[in-house]
Amino acid sequence: MIQLSIGLTSYAAEDPGTWEPLFEAARVADRAGVDRLVVSDHVVFGERLEEYSRPEIGGQAGGKQPTGPDGHWLEPLTTLSVLAGMTSRIRLGTNILVAALRRPAVLAKTTSTLDVLSGGRLDLGVGVGWQREEYEAAGLDFDDRGRLLDHTLEVLQTLWREQRAAYDAPELHFEAIHLMPKPRQPGGVPVWVSGTVNPRVVRRLARFGSGWIPWGPAAADPVAGIAEMRGRLADEGRDPEGLQVTGALRLVKDDDGVIDLDRTMEPVPKLAEAGLTDLRIQFRMSDDSASALEQLSEIVGAFRAAAGRPDA
């Protein structure tokens, strides 16, 4: 079943004074029937923000970092913990968490706790990031970021799944370790791997991923990207059936700036047929919560009808 998600802005160019608009956006999305909300991650910033536009180090060609180095970025898992207490049914995700910046055992505990307290609503979207300075501030080697992420995911899934956990790798060794509580979701928190279609991302997705967050050319052309990724996963011995994939759904507006629901939802059946399972919108909430709820509820209803969902 294809789902609708929304990206919430959990950062500000300068001190916003209050984060109430973020809180209210989460409450409205929950009441309107949106399936998932996601927030993004930066732990610290250096000052070479133009490197965000360099695909060879993980950035996006033509992209621009939305704030300067002193932008106010909330830590995602802390933020989702607050939003979990304000919502009841919407899933909570990261897009993306630079997971290797956190110590793996502590991250396993944090995510397990959040999954339990939210009633099993957490999705963990992960990626390597693009900023050398974040790794340096954490005492980590940016050039080894791919292996560091794989190591982090190995430890997470070991501690989530094994009652008496053991792990042995060049980075870390432990035996007879107990982490409780386990995540509420069977098998642990679902991991969504971000990246282009390249050998390291394919292997990471094959080993750890419930879902894929396409990046670069695959995000620009998700239909072709999904076909290629499915073939590459099969070559790795991973059955691509059941793979969840996220993509963007652009809100089309008429000349008066009003959302045209028919034109917005027109591509939904084709995208679902191609293998997209999570379509993400960027929706700017109005200051009037009642108006925002009405408008977002209309979007959700139109989406479900276009997707042929039984809850339409």
C-alpha positions, 0 to 999 in steps of 0.5 A: 500500500502506497503511503503519504508522508510529509517533511517537517522543517525542524530547523530555522535560519535564526532563533525562532523564539518558539517551536510551536509551529513545528509541534502544531504541524505534527499534530495537524498531520496526525489528525489529517491522516498523513501516514508518516512525518520525517525530520532531518539532521545536522549535529554541527556545521563547518563553514564550507557549506557550498560543498553540499552541492558536490555529489562526489562527497554525498551532496546534491548537484545544484543543491543549497544548504538551507541555513548558514552555519549558525542555523538552529537545527534540532536533534532529530531523535529528541525532536521525534520523542517530543512529537511522539507524545503529541501524536497518536498514529502517524509514523515518525522518521528521519530523513536522514540521520547521519547515524555514524556520528552517534555511538552505536550502542547508545543509538540502539538504546535511544531508538529502542526507547523511542520505538517502545514509547511511540507504540512502534512508530519509528522509521530510521532513515540513514545516510553518510552525509556530506560534511567532513566537519561533522565527522571531525567534530565527532573524532571520526574519519570522514573518508571512512564514513561508509564503513562507519555507517555499516558498522553502526547498522551492524551493531544496531541490528545485533543489539535490537535482535539478540537477547544475549548479544555478541559482536566482533569487528575491527571497530568493536568487540563485545560478548554477553551484552543485554539491551532492553527494552527491545524495539516494539517492532519485530526485527527492530526499527525499520532502516531506510538507506539513503543513497544513489545506485552504487555498489556500497549503497546496494550492499548496505540496502541488501544487508540492512534496509527495509526501505530505500531513500533514492538520492541524486539521479535515482531521485530525479528519475525514480522509475528508472532508479527503482528498476536498476536498484531491484536488479542490483539487489537481486544480483546481491541475493536480496529479493527486491519484492517488498522493498519500500521506496520513497519519492517526492510528490509535487503539489501542483498549484494553479495560477492563483496559488491554490493546490490543484488536487487532480493534477497533483495526484495524476502521477500517483498510480504510475509511481505506485506501479513503478514501485514507490511506496512512500510519496513525500510532500512539502506542505507549508502549514498556514497559521490557522490550524483549522484551515491547515487541517481542512486543506491537508485532509483534502490532500490526504483524501485525494491521495488515497483515492488516487492510490486506490486505498481502501481507507479513501 
